């Protein structure tokens, strides 16, 4: 089947409009309205309010196969520093991870496939709240994988660690689990000049931070990937007062395996054991936000083959993985599929990192993404 050409001007215009109007997770009212109206104008059966602010467009086809294409919509609580005409108009909010581009790509794929007699059903899912790791689960709970039943799922992420014109695809785990922990150390406060009369939670918190780092160096199989990062420490309000409590917050990342299963108990045992040794008490809250993202072997091969047609075999990169997380993992736990990285960095030089105030993309990556996702959908529906 012959696809219509990609409309680069429309892709860029859509992405820049969305970039100027970023919305945080489960607040994507304007974005989802645009997606829903555009899908409806293209003849899709549209359902809004899926997973709170998600939108689904369905285009029935000739046979029973159904493929889901997913695009996440949410922005981040970041103040943009880029001096560009399409800079965010909303203080403290920014598309600092490329989701504006994902929505633009999804809508261009919808346009290209919308005028064709498809060999199967395409279901486009515009997902909220990826950054807080709850959007995919919310859409699944609302039945996005049913009626019609989804048999395969594909997604992409614009990726500044790769230059534009390249695509990263591989089977197996490619993005890590995302776990969050909060630890409260409960000691006994007092005068800073009389520490012997206190149980100092700040000192204990420092030992807990060191102890948590030893989980990776001494409690994890060195052949298993793992990261433990303490990212927030909070205690006290005055220089001459030892506070009664200290709070720590952080994350654990793995690709699965024994460390993935053991991490909650290891974090709790470490915090409580160290606190008890100093005469204090620790309260631990541990939450799993998303599982490791694991690509199906057959679907990864399909996507890699299509990517080679789009950018050339020499520009399809294997071994591209990250300890960052993605709740697309929940879709791929339910159905086989593949998630790929579409290079969006400059061909030479270093790109601004994801989640930074200076993040931006090479907009030629939008064309690559739209071509890749359109062809992947057709290849799968044709029995590829």
TABELJO-V986328 format. One line per field, one symbol per residue. phi: phi as a letter, one per 40 degrees, with the letter a starting at -180 (. if undefined). burial: b if it has 24 or more other C-alpha atoms within 12 Angstrom, else e. A space follows every 10 residues. Layout:
# TABELJO-V986328
phi: ???
burial: ???
This chain:
# TABELJO-V986328
phi: .ccccccccc dccccccccc bcbcdgbccc cccdcccccc ccgccbbbgc ggbcbbbbbc bcbccbbbbb bcbcbbcbcc bccbcbddcb dgbacbbgcd cccdcdcccc cccccbccca cbbcbcccfc ccgbcccccc ccgccbfccc babbabbcbc cbcdgbbbaa cgcbbccbbb bbbbcbbaci cccbcccbbc ccccdcccdc cccccccbbb dccbcabbbc babbagabcb bcccabbbaa abbabhgccd ccddcccccc ccccdccbgb bbbbbbbcca cdcbcccccc ccccccdccc bgdcbcbcgc baccbacddc ccccbcaabb bbdbcccbgb cccdgccbca bccccccccc ccccccdcdc ccgc
burial: eebeebbbee bbbbbbbbbb bbbbbbbbbb bbbbbbebbb ebebbbbbbb bbbbbbbbbb beeebbbbbb bbbbbbbbeb eeeeebbbbe eebbbbbbbb bbbbbbbbbb bbbbebebbb bbbbbbbbbb bbbbbbbbbb eebbbeebbb bbbbbbbbbb bbbbbbbbbb bbbbbbbbbb bbbbbbbbbe eeeeeeebbb bbbbbbbbbe bbbebbeebb eeeebbbbbb eebebeeeee ebbbbbbbbb bbbbbbeebb eebbebbbbb bbbbbbebeb bbbbbbbbbb bbbbbbeebb bbbbbbbbeb beeebbbbeb bbbbbbbbbb bbbbbbbbbb bbbbbbeeee ebebbbbbbb bbbbbbbbbb bbbbbbbbbb bbee
